[in-house]
Amino acid sequence: MLLKNDIVYLRALEPEDVDLLYYWENNTEIWKVSSTIAPLSKFTLTNYVMEEGQKDIFEARQLRLVIAETSTERPVGLIDLFDFEPVDSRASLGIMINREKDRKKGFAKNALSLLEEYCKKIINLHQLYARTDSGNLASVEFFKSCGYSECGLLKDWHRNEDGWNDQTEFQKILE
């Protein structure tokens, strides 16, 4: 199965995920590394899951998948493709493992590997790219360990309660 291995599997959003999305999307700790600035309602999330979440990437220009632990089927995070450019065969990616105790267990690395295979074999992407706060050493090291090359530095790119942060850009050519 393309979107599954012994550690994780990637699945589409289901209506039952709204409560989980509500919790994750409204976790202000995660807002620090995203561009989120306001809470999302269950109504908004329900509409997203029922409408946008059911479209394919070519129609919606984005794809959000739940990362679930294979052995228990427990959702541990999300992996997203966005800013999809079909002409240039590229997309940006985001990944989130919610609970601190679930990090550094291989969930993110395995999810990213599965997503890369999907991008190569199914939607024929040439490359993926990501941005992370330069000071987020865990994310910087994560992308490097997954074969992503540092390709740019955006000065004072992201603002949060700590002030302005530089963003490091990464890219990977999918071969």
Secondary structure, 3 states (H helix, E strand, C coil): CCCECCCEEEEECCHHHHHHHHHHHCCHHHHCCCCCCCCCCHHHHHHHHHCHHHCCHHHHCCEEEEEEECCCCCEEEEEEEEEEECCCCEEEEEEEECCHHHCCCCHHHHHHHHHHHHHHHCCCCCEEEEEEECCCHHHHHHHHHCCCEEEEEEEEEEEECCEEEEEEEEEEECC
